[in-house]
Amino acid sequence: MPDISGRPGPVGRVGILVSRYNERITGRLLEGARAACREAGVDEALVDVVWVPGAFELGAAAAAAANSGRYACLVALGAVIRGDTPHFDYVAGEAARALSDVAVRHALPVAFGVLTVDTMQQAVDRAGGSAGNKGHEAATSALELADVLARLREGT
């Protein structure tokens, strides 16, 4: 699959992991991630979408996907919106930690497309609204890093 610059890149699948919680937002992030893959020339048949219950579960899904050895990169999409309790801090922090751990442990691009926002309006703005589409940005980042890592492994 070519990277976004059109250079030859790693051959492999792209795994997009999507939180079902706040699906109104995560569905729009998924649309952005799929668009980024298309723009990079990734065949739709090489893009797997895996839905998980919430952002907290993205780490376990990423670990299983990485352990499968099937993917050139992963894109994790979710939306954690601050409420009146510290729940936000635990979910957002643990999702970030788990996804980072998977990326480092497997030397695999795992893009953090999890919105951590204070309001629903901020989420809407970042899921295709006035602040762009962070799903698109996350997928673009994952594809670019997959290309970089492939080049490092090949010594080019």
Phi and psi in radians as a Rosetta constraint file:
Dihedral C 1 N 2 CA 2 C 2 CIRCULARHARMONIC -1.327 0.35
Dihedral N 2 CA 2 C 2 N 3 CIRCULARHARMONIC 2.683 0.35
Dihedral C 2 N 3 CA 3 C 3 CIRCULARHARMONIC -1.439 0.35
Dihedral N 3 CA 3 C 3 N 4 CIRCULARHARMONIC -3.090 0.35
Dihedral C 3 N 4 CA 4 C 4 CIRCULARHARMONIC -1.180 0.35
Dihedral N 4 CA 4 C 4 N 5 CIRCULARHARMONIC -0.287 0.35
Dihedral C 4 N 5 CA 5 C 5 CIRCULARHARMONIC -1.536 0.35
Dihedral N 5 CA 5 C 5 N 6 CIRCULARHARMONIC -0.091 0.35
Dihedral C 5 N 6 CA 6 C 6 CIRCULARHARMONIC 1.616 0.35
Dihedral N 6 CA 6 C 6 N 7 CIRCULARHARMONIC -0.094 0.35
Dihedral C 6 N 7 CA 7 C 7 CIRCULARHARMONIC -1.227 0.35
Dihedral N 7 CA 7 C 7 N 8 CIRCULARHARMONIC 2.679 0.35
Dihedral C 7 N 8 CA 8 C 8 CIRCULARHARMONIC -1.085 0.35
Dihedral N 8 CA 8 C 8 N 9 CIRCULARHARMONIC 2.452 0.35
Dihedral C 8 N 9 CA 9 C 9 CIRCULARHARMONIC -2.270 0.35
Dihedral N 9 CA 9 C 9 N 10 CIRCULARHARMONIC -2.922 0.35
Dihedral C 9 N 10 CA 10 C 10 CIRCULARHARMONIC -1.197 0.35
Dihedral N 10 CA 10 C 10 N 11 CIRCULARHARMONIC 2.545 0.35
Dihedral C 10 N 11 CA 11 C 11 CIRCULARHARMONIC -1.637 0.35
Dihedral N 11 CA 11 C 11 N 12 CIRCULARHARMONIC 2.238 0.35
Dihedral C 11 N 12 CA 12 C 12 CIRCULARHARMONIC 2.910 0.35
Dihedral N 12 CA 12 C 12 N 13 CIRCULARHARMONIC -3.106 0.35
Dihedral C 12 N 13 CA 13 C 13 CIRCULARHARMONIC -1.652 0.35
Dihedral N 13 CA 13 C 13 N 14 CIRCULARHARMONIC 2.732 0.35
Dihedral C 13 N 14 CA 14 C 14 CIRCULARHARMONIC -1.936 0.35
Dihedral N 14 CA 14 C 14 N 15 CIRCULARHARMONIC 2.215 0.35
Dihedral C 14 N 15 CA 15 C 15 CIRCULARHARMONIC -1.805 0.35
Dihedral N 15 CA 15 C 15 N 16 CIRCULARHARMONIC 2.165 0.35
Dihedral C 15 N 16 CA 16 C 16 CIRCULARHARMONIC -1.944 0.35
Dihedral N 16 CA 16 C 16 N 17 CIRCULARHARMONIC 2.044 0.35
Dihedral C 16 N 17 CA 17 C 17 CIRCULARHARMONIC -1.801 0.35
Dihedral N 17 CA 17 C 17 N 18 CIRCULARHARMONIC 2.181 0.35
Dihedral C 17 N 18 CA 18 C 18 CIRCULARHARMONIC -2.227 0.35
Dihedral N 18 CA 18 C 18 N 19 CIRCULARHARMONIC 2.261 0.35
Dihedral C 18 N 19 CA 19 C 19 CIRCULARHARMONIC -1.314 0.35
Dihedral N 19 CA 19 C 19 N 20 CIRCULARHARMONIC 2.285 0.35
Dihedral C 19 N 20 CA 20 C 20 CIRCULARHARMONIC -1.331 0.35
Dihedral N 20 CA 20 C 20 N 21 CIRCULARHARMONIC -0.452 0.35
Dihedral C 20 N 21 CA 21 C 21 CIRCULARHARMONIC -1.174 0.35
Dihedral N 21 CA 21 C 21 N 22 CIRCULARHARMONIC 2.331 0.35
Dihedral C 21 N 22 CA 22 C 22 CIRCULARHARMONIC 1.107 0.35
Dihedral N 22 CA 22 C 22 N 23 CIRCULARHARMONIC 0.736 0.35
Dihedral C 22 N 23 CA 23 C 23 CIRCULARHARMONIC -1.033 0.35
Dihedral N 23 CA 23 C 23 N 24 CIRCULARHARMONIC -0.479 0.35
Dihedral C 23 N 24 CA 24 C 24 CIRCULARHARMONIC -0.975 0.35
Dihedral N 24 CA 24 C 24 N 25 CIRCULARHARMONIC -0.657 0.35
Dihedral C 24 N 25 CA 25 C 25 CIRCULARHARMONIC -1.510 0.35
Dihedral N 25 CA 25 C 25 N 26 CIRCULARHARMONIC -0.820 0.35
Dihedral C 25 N 26 CA 26 C 26 CIRCULARHARMONIC -1.180 0.35
Dihedral N 26 CA 26 C 26 N 27 CIRCULARHARMONIC -0.510 0.35
Dihedral C 26 N 27 CA 27 C 27 CIRCULARHARMONIC -1.092 0.35
Dihedral N 27 CA 27 C 27 N 28 CIRCULARHARMONIC -0.663 0.35
Dihedral C 27 N 28 CA 28 C 28 CIRCULARHARMONIC -1.252 0.35
Dihedral N 28 CA 28 C 28 N 29 CIRCULARHARMONIC -0.627 0.35
Dihedral C 28 N 29 CA 29 C 29 CIRCULARHARMONIC -1.100 0.35
Dihedral N 29 CA 29 C 29 N 30 CIRCULARHARMONIC -0.704 0.35
Dihedral C 29 N 30 CA 30 C 30 CIRCULARHARMONIC -1.083 0.35
Dihedral N 30 CA 30 C 30 N 31 CIRCULARHARMONIC -0.748 0.35
Dihedral C 30 N 31 CA 31 C 31 CIRCULARHARMONIC -0.996 0.35
Dihedral N 31 CA 31 C 31 N 32 CIRCULARHARMONIC -0.749 0.35
Dihedral C 31 N 32 CA 32 C 32 CIRCULARHARMONIC -1.125 0.35
Dihedral N 32 CA 32 C 32 N 33 CIRCULARHARMONIC -0.729 0.35
Dihedral C 32 N 33 CA 33 C 33 CIRCULARHARMONIC -1.139 0.35
Dihedral N 33 CA 33 C 33 N 34 CIRCULARHARMONIC -0.734 0.35
Dihedral C 33 N 34 CA 34 C 34 CIRCULARHARMONIC -1.097 0.35
Dihedral N 34 CA 34 C 34 N 35 CIRCULARHARMONIC -0.712 0.35
Dihedral C 34 N 35 CA 35 C 35 CIRCULARHARMONIC -1.081 0.35
Dihedral N 35 CA 35 C 35 N 36 CIRCULARHARMONIC -0.734 0.35
Dihedral C 35 N 36 CA 36 C 36 CIRCULARHARMONIC -1.076 0.35
Dihedral N 36 CA 36 C 36 N 37 CIRCULARHARMONIC -0.710 0.35
Dihedral C 36 N 37 CA 37 C 37 CIRCULARHARMONIC -1.108 0.35
Dihedral N 37 CA 37 C 37 N 38 CIRCULARHARMONIC -0.793 0.35
Dihedral C 37 N 38 CA 38 C 38 CIRCULARHARMONIC -1.037 0.35
Dihedral N 38 CA 38 C 38 N 39 CIRCULARHARMONIC -0.812 0.35
Dihedral C 38 N 39 CA 39 C 39 CIRCULARHARMONIC -1.072 0.35
Dihedral N 39 CA 39 C 39 N 40 CIRCULARHARMONIC -0.517 0.35
Dihedral C 39 N 40 CA 40 C 40 CIRCULARHARMONIC -1.479 0.35
Dihedral N 40 CA 40 C 40 N 41 CIRCULARHARMONIC -0.024 0.35
Dihedral C 40 N 41 CA 41 C 41 CIRCULARHARMONIC 1.468 0.35
Dihedral N 41 CA 41 C 41 N 42 CIRCULARHARMONIC 0.300 0.35
Dihedral C 41 N 42 CA 42 C 42 CIRCULARHARMONIC -1.387 0.35
Dihedral N 42 CA 42 C 42 N 43 CIRCULARHARMONIC 2.171 0.35
Dihedral C 42 N 43 CA 43 C 43 CIRCULARHARMONIC -1.073 0.35
Dihedral N 43 CA 43 C 43 N 44 CIRCULARHARMONIC 2.338 0.35
Dihedral C 43 N 44 CA 44 C 44 CIRCULARHARMONIC -0.986 0.35
Dihedral N 44 CA 44 C 44 N 45 CIRCULARHARMONIC -0.517 0.35
Dihedral C 44 N 45 CA 45 C 45 CIRCULARHARMONIC -1.186 0.35
Dihedral N 45 CA 45 C 45 N 46 CIRCULARHARMONIC -0.264 0.35
Dihedral C 45 N 46 CA 46 C 46 CIRCULARHARMONIC -1.709 0.35
Dihedral N 46 CA 46 C 46 N 47 CIRCULARHARMONIC 0.155 0.35
Dihedral C 46 N 47 CA 47 C 47 CIRCULARHARMONIC -1.963 0.35
Dihedral N 47 CA 47 C 47 N 48 CIRCULARHARMONIC 2.031 0.35
Dihedral C 47 N 48 CA 48 C 48 CIRCULARHARMONIC -1.803 0.35
Dihedral N 48 CA 48 C 48 N 49 CIRCULARHARMONIC 2.286 0.35
Dihedral C 48 N 49 CA 49 C 49 CIRCULARHARMONIC -1.901 0.35
Dihedral N 49 CA 49 C 49 N 50 CIRCULARHARMONIC 2.216 0.35
Dihedral C 49 N 50 CA 50 C 50 CIRCULARHARMONIC -2.154 0.35
Dihedral N 50 CA 50 C 50 N 51 CIRCULARHARMONIC 2.100 0.35
Dihedral C 50 N 51 CA 51 C 51 CIRCULARHARMONIC -1.600 0.35
Dihedral N 51 CA 51 C 51 N 52 CIRCULARHARMONIC 2.404 0.35
Dihedral C 51 N 52 CA 52 C 52 CIRCULARHARMONIC -2.199 0.35
Dihedral N 52 CA 52 C 52 N 53 CIRCULARHARMONIC 2.827 0.35
Dihedral C 52 N 53 CA 53 C 53 CIRCULARHARMONIC -1.050 0.35
Dihedral N 53 CA 53 C 53 N 54 CIRCULARHARMONIC -0.790 0.35
Dihedral C 53 N 54 CA 54 C 54 CIRCULARHARMONIC -2.673 0.35
Dihedral N 54 CA 54 C 54 N 55 CIRCULARHARMONIC 3.133 0.35
Dihedral C 54 N 55 CA 55 C 55 CIRCULARHARMONIC -1.108 0.35
Dihedral N 55 CA 55 C 55 N 56 CIRCULARHARMONIC -0.605 0.35
Dihedral C 55 N 56 CA 56 C 56 CIRCULARHARMONIC -1.045 0.35
Dihedral N 56 CA 56 C 56 N 57 CIRCULARHARMONIC -0.589 0.35
Dihedral C 56 N 57 CA 57 C 57 CIRCULARHARMONIC -1.412 0.35
Dihedral N 57 CA 57 C 57 N 58 CIRCULARHARMONIC -0.123 0.35
Dihedral C 57 N 58 CA 58 C 58 CIRCULARHARMONIC -1.049 0.35
Dihedral N 58 CA 58 C 58 N 59 CIRCULARHARMONIC -0.643 0.35
Dihedral C 58 N 59 CA 59 C 59 CIRCULARHARMONIC -1.084 0.35
Dihedral N 59 CA 59 C 59 N 60 CIRCULARHARMONIC -0.789 0.35
Dihedral C 59 N 60 CA 60 C 60 CIRCULARHARMONIC -1.132 0.35
Dihedral N 60 CA 60 C 60 N 61 CIRCULARHARMONIC -0.711 0.35
Dihedral C 60 N 61 CA 61 C 61 CIRCULARHARMONIC -1.146 0.35
Dihedral N 61 CA 61 C 61 N 62 CIRCULARHARMONIC -0.703 0.35
Dihedral C 61 N 62 CA 62 C 62 CIRCULARHARMONIC -1.117 0.35
Dihedral N 62 CA 62 C 62 N 63 CIRCULARHARMONIC -0.693 0.35
Dihedral C 62 N 63 CA 63 C 63 CIRCULARHARMONIC -1.100 0.35
Dihedral N 63 CA 63 C 63 N 64 CIRCULARHARMONIC -0.770 0.35
Dihedral C 63 N 64 CA 64 C 64 CIRCULARHARMONIC -1.124 0.35
Dihedral N 64 CA 64 C 64 N 65 CIRCULARHARMONIC -0.730 0.35
Dihedral C 64 N 65 CA 65 C 65 CIRCULARHARMONIC -1.118 0.35
Dihedral N 65 CA 65 C 65 N 66 CIRCULARHARMONIC -0.762 0.35
Dihedral C 65 N 66 CA 66 C 66 CIRCULARHARMONIC -1.122 0.35
Dihedral N 66 CA 66 C 66 N 67 CIRCULARHARMONIC -0.726 0.35
Dihedral C 66 N 67 CA 67 C 67 CIRCULARHARMONIC -1.112 0.35
Dihedral N 67 CA 67 C 67 N 68 CIRCULARHARMONIC -0.435 0.35
Dihedral C 67 N 68 CA 68 C 68 CIRCULARHARMONIC -1.213 0.35
Dihedral N 68 CA 68 C 68 N 69 CIRCULARHARMONIC -0.421 0.35
Dihedral C 68 N 69 CA 69 C 69 CIRCULARHARMONIC 1.267 0.35
Dihedral N 69 CA 69 C 69 N 70 CIRCULARHARMONIC 0.168 0.35
Dihedral C 69 N 70 CA 70 C 70 CIRCULARHARMONIC -1.492 0.35
Dihedral N 70 CA 70 C 70 N 71 CIRCULARHARMONIC -0.297 0.35
Dihedral C 70 N 71 CA 71 C 71 CIRCULARHARMONIC -1.966 0.35
Dihedral N 71 CA 71 C 71 N 72 CIRCULARHARMONIC 2.441 0.35
Dihedral C 71 N 72 CA 72 C 72 CIRCULARHARMONIC -1.385 0.35
Dihedral N 72 CA 72 C 72 N 73 CIRCULARHARMONIC -0.494 0.35
Dihedral C 72 N 73 CA 73 C 73 CIRCULARHARMONIC -2.858 0.35
Dihedral N 73 CA 73 C 73 N 74 CIRCULARHARMONIC 2.836 0.35
Dihedral C 73 N 74 CA 74 C 74 CIRCULARHARMONIC -2.210 0.35
Dihedral N 74 CA 74 C 74 N 75 CIRCULARHARMONIC 2.581 0.35
Dihedral C 74 N 75 CA 75 C 75 CIRCULARHARMONIC -2.201 0.35
Dihedral N 75 CA 75 C 75 N 76 CIRCULARHARMONIC 2.065 0.35
Dihedral C 75 N 76 CA 76 C 76 CIRCULARHARMONIC -1.782 0.35
Dihedral N 76 CA 76 C 76 N 77 CIRCULARHARMONIC 2.169 0.35
Dihedral C 76 N 77 CA 77 C 77 CIRCULARHARMONIC -2.128 0.35
Dihedral N 77 CA 77 C 77 N 78 CIRCULARHARMONIC 2.299 0.35
Dihedral C 77 N 78 CA 78 C 78 CIRCULARHARMONIC -2.856 0.35
Dihedral N 78 CA 78 C 78 N 79 CIRCULARHARMONIC 3.067 0.35
Dihedral C 78 N 79 CA 79 C 79 CIRCULARHARMONIC -2.532 0.35
Dihedral N 79 CA 79 C 79 N 80 CIRCULARHARMONIC 2.028 0.35
Dihedral C 79 N 80 CA 80 C 80 CIRCULARHARMONIC -1.985 0.35
Dihedral N 80 CA 80 C 80 N 81 CIRCULARHARMONIC 2.032 0.35
Dihedral C 80 N 81 CA 81 C 81 CIRCULARHARMONIC -1.914 0.35
Dihedral N 81 CA 81 C 81 N 82 CIRCULARHARMONIC 2.200 0.35
Dihedral C 81 N 82 CA 82 C 82 CIRCULARHARMONIC -1.030 0.35
Dihedral N 82 CA 82 C 82 N 83 CIRCULARHARMONIC 2.406 0.35
Dihedral C 82 N 83 CA 83 C 83 CIRCULARHARMONIC -2.100 0.35
Dihedral N 83 CA 83 C 83 N 84 CIRCULARHARMONIC -2.670 0.35
Dihedral C 83 N 84 CA 84 C 84 CIRCULARHARMONIC -1.605 0.35
Dihedral N 84 CA 84 C 84 N 85 CIRCULARHARMONIC -0.020 0.35
Dihedral C 84 N 85 CA 85 C 85 CIRCULARHARMONIC -2.115 0.35
Dihedral N 85 CA 85 C 85 N 86 CIRCULARHARMONIC 2.934 0.35
Dihedral C 85 N 86 CA 86 C 86 CIRCULARHARMONIC -1.293 0.35
Dihedral N 86 CA 86 C 86 N 87 CIRCULARHARMONIC 0.063 0.35
Dihedral C 86 N 87 CA 87 C 87 CIRCULARHARMONIC -0.898 0.35
Dihedral N 87 CA 87 C 87 N 88 CIRCULARHARMONIC -0.732 0.35
Dihedral C 87 N 88 CA 88 C 88 CIRCULARHARMONIC -0.900 0.35
Dihedral N 88 CA 88 C 88 N 89 CIRCULARHARMONIC -0.850 0.35
Dihedral C 88 N 89 CA 89 C 89 CIRCULARHARMONIC -1.084 0.35
Dihedral N 89 CA 89 C 89 N 90 CIRCULARHARMONIC -0.724 0.35
Dihedral C 89 N 90 CA 90 C 90 CIRCULARHARMONIC -1.191 0.35
Dihedral N 90 CA 90 C 90 N 91 CIRCULARHARMONIC -0.830 0.35
Dihedral C 90 N 91 CA 91 C 91 CIRCULARHARMONIC -1.133 0.35
Dihedral N 91 CA 91 C 91 N 92 CIRCULARHARMONIC -0.887 0.35
Dihedral C 91 N 92 CA 92 C 92 CIRCULARHARMONIC -1.095 0.35
Dihedral N 92 CA 92 C 92 N 93 CIRCULARHARMONIC -0.805 0.35
Dihedral C 92 N 93 CA 93 C 93 CIRCULARHARMONIC -1.127 0.35
Dihedral N 93 CA 93 C 93 N 94 CIRCULARHARMONIC -0.776 0.35
Dihedral C 93 N 94 CA 94 C 94 CIRCULARHARMONIC -1.236 0.35
Dihedral N 94 CA 94 C 94 N 95 CIRCULARHARMONIC -0.603 0.35
Dihedral C 94 N 95 CA 95 C 95 CIRCULARHARMONIC -1.103 0.35
Dihedral N 95 CA 95 C 95 N 96 CIRCULARHARMONIC -0.795 0.35
Dihedral C 95 N 96 CA 96 C 96 CIRCULARHARMONIC -1.093 0.35
Dihedral N 96 CA 96 C 96 N 97 CIRCULARHARMONIC -0.790 0.35
Dihedral C 96 N 97 CA 97 C 97 CIRCULARHARMONIC -1.082 0.35
Dihedral N 97 CA 97 C 97 N 98 CIRCULARHARMONIC -0.827 0.35
Dihedral C 97 N 98 CA 98 C 98 CIRCULARHARMONIC -1.108 0.35
Dihedral N 98 CA 98 C 98 N 99 CIRCULARHARMONIC -0.751 0.35
Dihedral C 98 N 99 CA 99 C 99 CIRCULARHARMONIC -1.177 0.35
Dihedral N 99 CA 99 C 99 N 100 CIRCULARHARMONIC -0.694 0.35
Dihedral C 99 N 100 CA 100 C 100 CIRCULARHARMONIC -1.104 0.35
Dihedral N 100 CA 100 C 100 N 101 CIRCULARHARMONIC -0.738 0.35
Dihedral C 100 N 101 CA 101 C 101 CIRCULARHARMONIC -1.035 0.35
Dihedral N 101 CA 101 C 101 N 102 CIRCULARHARMONIC -0.753 0.35
Dihedral C 101 N 102 CA 102 C 102 CIRCULARHARMONIC -1.091 0.35
Dihedral N 102 CA 102 C 102 N 103 CIRCULARHARMONIC -0.794 0.35
Dihedral C 102 N 103 CA 103 C 103 CIRCULARHARMONIC -1.038 0.35
Dihedral N 103 CA 103 C 103 N 104 CIRCULARHARMONIC -0.816 0.35
Dihedral C 103 N 104 CA 104 C 104 CIRCULARHARMONIC -1.240 0.35
Dihedral N 104 CA 104 C 104 N 105 CIRCULARHARMONIC -0.788 0.35
Dihedral C 104 N 105 CA 105 C 105 CIRCULARHARMONIC -1.068 0.35
Dihedral N 105 CA 105 C 105 N 106 CIRCULARHARMONIC -0.632 0.35
Dihedral C 105 N 106 CA 106 C 106 CIRCULARHARMONIC -1.821 0.35
Dihedral N 106 CA 106 C 106 N 107 CIRCULARHARMONIC 0.007 0.35
Dihedral C 106 N 107 CA 107 C 107 CIRCULARHARMONIC 0.825 0.35
Dihedral N 107 CA 107 C 107 N 108 CIRCULARHARMONIC 0.885 0.35
Dihedral C 107 N 108 CA 108 C 108 CIRCULARHARMONIC -2.211 0.35
Dihedral N 108 CA 108 C 108 N 109 CIRCULARHARMONIC 2.295 0.35
Dihedral C 108 N 109 CA 109 C 109 CIRCULARHARMONIC -1.078 0.35
Dihedral N 109 CA 109 C 109 N 110 CIRCULARHARMONIC 2.146 0.35
Dihedral C 109 N 110 CA 110 C 110 CIRCULARHARMONIC -2.244 0.35
Dihedral N 110 CA 110 C 110 N 111 CIRCULARHARMONIC 1.741 0.35
Dihedral C 110 N 111 CA 111 C 111 CIRCULARHARMONIC -1.360 0.35
Dihedral N 111 CA 111 C 111 N 112 CIRCULARHARMONIC 2.388 0.35
Dihedral C 111 N 112 CA 112 C 112 CIRCULARHARMONIC -1.632 0.35
Dihedral N 112 CA 112 C 112 N 113 CIRCULARHARMONIC 1.573 0.35
Dihedral C 112 N 113 CA 113 C 113 CIRCULARHARMONIC -1.791 0.35
Dihedral N 113 CA 113 C 113 N 114 CIRCULARHARMONIC 0.688 0.35
Dihedral C 113 N 114 CA 114 C 114 CIRCULARHARMONIC -1.744 0.35
Dihedral N 114 CA 114 C 114 N 115 CIRCULARHARMONIC 2.004 0.35
Dihedral C 114 N 115 CA 115 C 115 CIRCULARHARMONIC -1.259 0.35
Dihedral N 115 CA 115 C 115 N 116 CIRCULARHARMONIC 2.324 0.35
Dihedral C 115 N 116 CA 116 C 116 CIRCULARHARMONIC -2.168 0.35
Dihedral N 116 CA 116 C 116 N 117 CIRCULARHARMONIC 1.700 0.35
Dihedral C 116 N 117 CA 117 C 117 CIRCULARHARMONIC -2.236 0.35
Dihedral N 117 CA 117 C 117 N 118 CIRCULARHARMONIC 2.875 0.35
Dihedral C 117 N 118 CA 118 C 118 CIRCULARHARMONIC -1.526 0.35
Dihedral N 118 CA 118 C 118 N 119 CIRCULARHARMONIC -0.499 0.35
Dihedral C 118 N 119 CA 119 C 119 CIRCULARHARMONIC -2.401 0.35
Dihedral N 119 CA 119 C 119 N 120 CIRCULARHARMONIC 2.796 0.35
Dihedral C 119 N 120 CA 120 C 120 CIRCULARHARMONIC -1.074 0.35
Dihedral N 120 CA 120 C 120 N 121 CIRCULARHARMONIC -0.650 0.35
Dihedral C 120 N 121 CA 121 C 121 CIRCULARHARMONIC -1.088 0.35
Dihedral N 121 CA 121 C 121 N 122 CIRCULARHARMONIC -0.679 0.35
Dihedral C 121 N 122 CA 122 C 122 CIRCULARHARMONIC -1.095 0.35
Dihedral N 122 CA 122 C 122 N 123 CIRCULARHARMONIC -0.678 0.35
Dihedral C 122 N 123 CA 123 C 123 CIRCULARHARMONIC -1.117 0.35
Dihedral N 123 CA 123 C 123 N 124 CIRCULARHARMONIC -0.801 0.35
Dihedral C 123 N 124 CA 124 C 124 CIRCULARHARMONIC -1.037 0.35
Dihedral N 124 CA 124 C 124 N 125 CIRCULARHARMONIC -0.762 0.35
Dihedral C 124 N 125 CA 125 C 125 CIRCULARHARMONIC -1.056 0.35
Dihedral N 125 CA 125 C 125 N 126 CIRCULARHARMONIC -0.572 0.35
Dihedral C 125 N 126 CA 126 C 126 CIRCULARHARMONIC -1.644 0.35
Dihedral N 126 CA 126 C 126 N 127 CIRCULARHARMONIC -0.049 0.35
Dihedral C 126 N 127 CA 127 C 127 CIRCULARHARMONIC -1.982 0.35
Dihedral N 127 CA 127 C 127 N 128 CIRCULARHARMONIC 0.864 0.35
Dihedral C 127 N 128 CA 128 C 128 CIRCULARHARMONIC 1.823 0.35
Dihedral N 128 CA 128 C 128 N 129 CIRCULARHARMONIC 0.084 0.35
Dihedral C 128 N 129 CA 129 C 129 CIRCULARHARMONIC -1.686 0.35
Dihedral N 129 CA 129 C 129 N 130 CIRCULARHARMONIC -2.524 0.35
Dihedral C 129 N 130 CA 130 C 130 CIRCULARHARMONIC -1.116 0.35
Dihedral N 130 CA 130 C 130 N 131 CIRCULARHARMONIC -0.373 0.35
Dihedral C 130 N 131 CA 131 C 131 CIRCULARHARMONIC -1.751 0.35
Dihedral N 131 CA 131 C 131 N 132 CIRCULARHARMONIC 0.272 0.35
Dihedral C 131 N 132 CA 132 C 132 CIRCULARHARMONIC 1.511 0.35
Dihedral N 132 CA 132 C 132 N 133 CIRCULARHARMONIC -2.835 0.35
Dihedral C 132 N 133 CA 133 C 133 CIRCULARHARMONIC -2.177 0.35
Dihedral N 133 CA 133 C 133 N 134 CIRCULARHARMONIC 1.884 0.35
Dihedral C 133 N 134 CA 134 C 134 CIRCULARHARMONIC -1.205 0.35
Dihedral N 134 CA 134 C 134 N 135 CIRCULARHARMONIC -0.355 0.35
Dihedral C 134 N 135 CA 135 C 135 CIRCULARHARMONIC -1.165 0.35
Dihedral N 135 CA 135 C 135 N 136 CIRCULARHARMONIC -0.731 0.35
Dihedral C 135 N 136 CA 136 C 136 CIRCULARHARMONIC -1.081 0.35
Dihedral N 136 CA 136 C 136 N 137 CIRCULARHARMONIC -0.811 0.35
Dihedral C 136 N 137 CA 137 C 137 CIRCULARHARMONIC -1.085 0.35
Dihedral N 137 CA 137 C 137 N 138 CIRCULARHARMONIC -0.723 0.35
Dihedral C 137 N 138 CA 138 C 138 CIRCULARHARMONIC -1.128 0.35
Dihedral N 138 CA 138 C 138 N 139 CIRCULARHARMONIC -0.778 0.35
Dihedral C 138 N 139 CA 139 C 139 CIRCULARHARMONIC -1.131 0.35
Dihedral N 139 CA 139 C 139 N 140 CIRCULARHARMONIC -0.722 0.35
Dihedral C 139 N 140 CA 140 C 140 CIRCULARHARMONIC -1.040 0.35
Dihedral N 140 CA 140 C 140 N 141 CIRCULARHARMONIC -0.753 0.35
Dihedral C 140 N 141 CA 141 C 141 CIRCULARHARMONIC -1.095 0.35
Dihedral N 141 CA 141 C 141 N 142 CIRCULARHARMONIC -0.799 0.35
Dihedral C 141 N 142 CA 142 C 142 CIRCULARHARMONIC -1.069 0.35
Dihedral N 142 CA 142 C 142 N 143 CIRCULARHARMONIC -0.770 0.35
Dihedral C 142 N 143 CA 143 C 143 CIRCULARHARMONIC -1.126 0.35
Dihedral N 143 CA 143 C 143 N 144 CIRCULARHARMONIC -0.730 0.35
Dihedral C 143 N 144 CA 144 C 144 CIRCULARHARMONIC -1.121 0.35
Dihedral N 144 CA 144 C 144 N 145 CIRCULARHARMONIC -0.776 0.35
Dihedral C 144 N 145 CA 145 C 145 CIRCULARHARMONIC -1.177 0.35
Dihedral N 145 CA 145 C 145 N 146 CIRCULARHARMONIC -0.607 0.35
Dihedral C 145 N 146 CA 146 C 146 CIRCULARHARMONIC -1.031 0.35
Dihedral N 146 CA 146 C 146 N 147 CIRCULARHARMONIC -0.718 0.35
Dihedral C 146 N 147 CA 147 C 147 CIRCULARHARMONIC -1.132 0.35
Dihedral N 147 CA 147 C 147 N 148 CIRCULARHARMONIC -0.791 0.35
Dihedral C 147 N 148 CA 148 C 148 CIRCULARHARMONIC -1.063 0.35
Dihedral N 148 CA 148 C 148 N 149 CIRCULARHARMONIC -0.815 0.35
Dihedral C 148 N 149 CA 149 C 149 CIRCULARHARMONIC -1.133 0.35
Dihedral N 149 CA 149 C 149 N 150 CIRCULARHARMONIC -0.661 0.35
Dihedral C 149 N 150 CA 150 C 150 CIRCULARHARMONIC -1.097 0.35
Dihedral N 150 CA 150 C 150 N 151 CIRCULARHARMONIC -0.737 0.35
Dihedral C 150 N 151 CA 151 C 151 CIRCULARHARMONIC -1.140 0.35
Dihedral N 151 CA 151 C 151 N 152 CIRCULARHARMONIC -0.690 0.35
Dihedral C 151 N 152 CA 152 C 152 CIRCULARHARMONIC -1.115 0.35
Dihedral N 152 CA 152 C 152 N 153 CIRCULARHARMONIC -0.719 0.35
Dihedral C 152 N 153 CA 153 C 153 CIRCULARHARMONIC -1.156 0.35
Dihedral N 153 CA 153 C 153 N 154 CIRCULARHARMONIC -0.588 0.35
Dihedral C 153 N 154 CA 154 C 154 CIRCULARHARMONIC -1.454 0.35
Dihedral N 154 CA 154 C 154 N 155 CIRCULARHARMONIC -0.218 0.35
Dihedral C 154 N 155 CA 155 C 155 CIRCULARHARMONIC 1.358 0.35
Dihedral N 155 CA 155 C 155 N 156 CIRCULARHARMONIC 0.410 0.35
